[in-house]
Amino acid sequence: MLRIAIQTKGRLNEQSIELLADCGVTIRDDKRKFLMRAEDFPAEILFLRDDDIPQTVEMGAADIGIVGYNEVAERGCRVDVLQKLGFGGCRLSLAIPKNEQYVSLEYFNGKRIATSYPNVLKKFFGEKGIEAEIHTITGSVEISPAAGLADAIFDIVSSGGTLVSNGLVEVEKVLFSEAVLIGNPGMDTSKRAVVNQLMSRFESVRNGKGKKYLLMNVPSSALEQAVRLLPAMKSPTVIPLADGNWCSVQTVVDDKNLWNVIEDLKGIGAEGILVLNLDKVVL
């Protein structure tokens, strides 16, 4: 039985549960417990604080975990980063009061920095030759300068709105993070096979994000033009129609390019263009 650790609450909790459900690993959310058995996959879900997940996986109390890379970097646990998951993007950044003048990292020499990520910051400052006082705070780091507890902060930044509301400005981006799948290096062969199966499902879900499936009728005389216009994983699917003057063409398109592609197709005479949402793409 594979044991998967995820956050019990917070920004990655819902996205982790949604990803697992999309991959056929579902739990009954109406009966949430500390440890729950998946209904249709040989796994159980362990709900933990995000900062406890790396150590839990390192110890083997969970085989794999979904957690922000920022926590992996901070804890320094012996775990394998198996896969980037493509959600939960953020960064660890240095920020200072907006009325301060900032030129370079030298600004932080001798300054007091409040953070919940002291190990990442110590490593960064050590590499850059900066000597500063690092104060570990587990609560609301962003209020530290206004409260007189610190000169600057080192914290998670997503949109930057929290910094602005507390009179701070981001001056150095130190570490970029997203949700990752981590694993215990000592997993046995049978569990690793299940993990590989799950990772393949994760990749299929990620491949389907931001893509649309296009079906259309194209004049046979314009088929070569249509094929040149259309992107595809290998090549577009072409099916002759009963009317020999027409054929059906099917392909996958990036959502961001959708309307440009449609307009180009209409320009060569394509008709009956259907746009379908994609759930998963298994390569």
C-alpha positions in Angstrom: 0.0 0.0 0.0 1.5 3.3 -1.1 1.2 6.2 1.4 1.0 9.7 0.0 1.5 12.8 2.2 -0.3 16.0 1.3 -1.1 19.3 3.1 -4.0 19.1 5.5 -4.9 22.7 4.5 -3.4 25.7 2.7 -2.8 26.7 -0.8 -1.7 23.3 -2.1 -4.3 21.2 -0.4 -7.2 21.6 -2.8 -4.9 21.4 -5.9 -3.3 18.2 -4.6 -6.6 16.6 -4.0 -7.9 17.7 -7.4 -4.8 16.3 -9.1 -5.1 13.0 -7.4 -8.8 12.7 -8.2 -8.0 13.5 -11.9 -5.6 10.6 -11.8 -8.1 8.1 -10.3 -7.0 8.5 -6.7 -10.1 9.7 -4.9 -11.0 10.0 -1.2 -14.3 10.8 0.5 -13.8 14.4 1.4 -17.0 14.4 3.6 -15.2 12.1 6.1 -11.8 13.8 6.3 -9.4 12.1 8.7 -5.7 12.2 9.5 -5.2 9.1 7.3 -7.6 8.0 4.6 -7.7 5.1 2.2 -8.2 5.9 -1.5 -11.3 4.3 -3.0 -9.9 3.2 -6.3 -6.1 3.0 -6.1 -3.7 1.1 -3.9 -2.8 4.1 -1.7 -3.7 6.0 1.4 -3.5 9.7 1.9 -1.8 11.2 5.0 -2.7 14.8 5.8 0.1 16.9 7.4 1.4 20.4 7.8 3.4 21.3 4.7 6.7 21.7 6.7 6.3 18.2 8.1 6.0 16.5 4.7 9.7 16.4 3.7 10.8 14.8 7.0 7.9 12.4 7.0 8.9 11.2 3.5 12.6 11.0 4.5 11.7 8.8 7.5 9.6 6.5 5.4 6.4 7.2 7.3 5.1 8.3 3.9 6.5 6.9 0.6 5.8 10.1 -1.5 4.5 13.6 -0.8 3.2 16.6 -2.6 4.7 19.8 -1.3 6.2 23.1 -2.3 9.8 23.0 -3.4 10.4 25.9 -1.0 9.8 23.5 1.9 12.1 20.8 0.4 14.9 23.4 0.1 14.4 24.7 3.6 14.2 21.4 5.4 17.2 19.9 3.6 15.8 16.3 4.1 17.2 13.4 2.1 14.4 12.9 -0.4 14.2 12.5 -4.1 12.4 15.2 -6.1 10.6 12.9 -8.6 8.5 15.3 -10.6 7.5 19.0 -11.0 3.7 19.2 -10.9 3.0 22.6 -12.6 0.9 24.3 -9.9 1.5 26.2 -6.7 4.0 28.6 -8.3 5.7 31.2 -6.0 9.1 32.5 -5.1 11.1 33.3 -2.0 12.1 36.9 -2.2 13.8 39.6 -0.2 11.6 42.7 0.4 12.3 46.1 2.1 10.2 49.1 3.0 9.1 50.9 -0.1 10.6 54.2 1.0 14.1 52.7 1.3 16.6 53.2 -1.5 18.0 49.9 -2.9 21.0 49.5 -5.2 22.4 46.0 -4.6 22.6 43.1 -2.2 25.1 45.1 -0.2 22.1 46.8 1.3 21.5 43.8 3.5 24.9 43.8 5.3 24.3 44.4 9.0 20.5 44.4 8.5 18.0 42.4 10.5 16.0 40.1 8.2 12.8 38.3 9.4 11.9 35.0 7.7 10.3 31.6 8.0 13.0 30.2 5.7 16.3 30.9 7.6 18.2 28.0 6.0 17.6 29.0 2.4 18.5 32.6 3.3 21.7 31.6 5.1 22.8 29.6 2.1 22.0 32.5 -0.3 23.8 35.1 1.8 26.7 32.8 2.4 27.1 32.4 -1.4 26.9 36.1 -1.9 29.2 37.2 0.9 26.4 39.1 2.8 26.5 39.2 6.6 23.1 39.9 8.1 21.1 39.1 11.3 18.6 36.5 10.4 15.6 36.2 12.7 13.3 33.2 12.4 9.6 34.1 12.6 6.8 31.6 12.2 3.9 34.0 12.0 3.1 37.0 9.7 6.6 37.8 8.5 5.4 40.8 6.4 4.5 42.9 9.4 8.0 42.7 10.9 9.4 45.9 9.5 6.4 48.0 10.5 6.5 46.5 14.0 10.2 47.4 14.3 11.2 43.8 14.5 13.3 43.7 11.3 14.7 45.9 8.6 13.6 43.6 5.8 11.9 40.3 5.2 12.5 37.1 3.2 9.2 35.4 2.4 7.0 33.6 -0.1 5.7 35.9 -2.8 2.9 35.0 -5.3 1.2 38.0 -6.6 3.0 40.6 -4.5 -0.3 42.0 -3.1 0.6 41.2 0.5 3.9 43.1 0.2 2.2 46.2 -1.2 -0.5 46.2 1.5 2.3 46.2 4.1 4.3 48.9 2.5 7.1 46.6 1.2 8.7 46.2 -2.2 10.3 43.1 -3.6 14.0 43.7 -4.4 15.6 40.2 -4.9 14.1 36.9 -6.1 16.1 34.1 -4.5 14.3 30.8 -5.1 11.5 29.9 -7.6 9.2 27.2 -6.3 6.2 25.1 -7.3 4.5 21.9 -6.1 6.7 18.9 -6.5 6.4 15.2 -5.9 9.0 13.9 -3.5 9.9 10.3 -2.7 11.7 8.2 -0.1 15.0 7.0 -1.7 14.6 3.6 0.0 11.2 2.7 -1.6 11.1 -1.0 -2.5 10.6 -2.1 -6.1 6.9 -2.8 -5.8 6.1 0.6 -4.4 8.3 2.3 -7.0 6.3 0.6 -9.7 3.1 2.1 -8.3 4.8 5.5 -8.0 5.9 5.3 -11.7 2.3 4.5 -12.7 1.0 7.5 -10.7 3.7 9.8 -12.2 2.6 8.8 -15.7 -1.0 9.8 -14.8 0.2 13.1 -13.4 2.1 13.8 -16.6 -1.0 12.9 -18.7 -3.1 15.4 -16.7 -0.5 18.1 -17.1 -0.2 17.5 -20.8 -3.9 18.2 -21.2 -3.8 21.6 -19.5 -4.1 24.6 -21.8 -4.9 22.5 -24.9 -8.0 22.1 -27.1 -9.0 19.4 -29.5 -10.0 20.7 -32.9 -12.2 18.8 -35.5 -13.1 20.4 -38.8 -14.1 19.7 -42.4 -11.5 20.9 -44.9 -11.8 21.0 -48.7 -9.5 18.2 -50.1 -7.9 20.8 -52.4 -6.8 22.8 -49.2 -5.6 19.8 -47.2 -1.9 20.4 -47.6 -2.3 24.0 -46.5 -4.4 22.9 -43.4 -1.7 20.3 -42.4 1.0 23.1 -42.6 -1.1 25.3 -40.4 -2.0 22.8 -37.8 0.3 21.8 -34.9 0.1 18.2 -33.6 1.8 15.8 -31.3 2.8 13.8 -34.4 0.7 14.8 -37.3 -3.0 15.8 -37.7 -5.5 13.0 -38.2 -7.1 13.1 -41.7 -10.2 11.1 -42.5 -11.8 11.0 -46.0 -15.5 11.9 -46.1 -18.3 10.4 -48.2 -18.1 13.6 -50.3 -14.7 13.1 -52.0 -14.2 16.9 -52.1 -13.9 17.1 -48.4 -12.1 15.4 -45.5 -12.2 15.6 -41.7 -9.1 16.9 -39.9 -8.4 16.5 -36.2 -5.6 17.8 -34.0 -4.6 19.2 -30.6 -3.9 23.0 -30.3 -2.5 25.1 -27.5 -5.3 27.3 -26.1 -3.2 30.4 -26.4 -3.0 29.9 -30.2 -6.6 28.7 -30.7 -8.2 31.8 -32.3 -5.3 32.5 -34.6 -5.4 28.9 -35.9 -9.2 29.0 -36.4 -9.0 32.2 -38.4 -6.2 30.8 -40.6 -8.3 27.6 -41.2 -11.4 29.6 -42.1 -9.2 31.5 -44.5 -8.5 28.3 -46.5 -12.2 27.2 -46.5 -12.4 25.0 -43.4 -16.0 24.6 -42.1 -17.8 23.0 -39.1 -14.9 23.6 -36.8 -15.5 22.0 -33.4 -13.5 23.0 -30.3 -13.4 20.4 -27.5 -11.9 20.6 -24.0 -9.1 18.1 -23.2 -8.9 16.3 -19.9 -5.8 14.2 -20.3 -3.2 13.5 -22.9 -1.4 10.2 -22.6 1.8 10.2 -24.6 
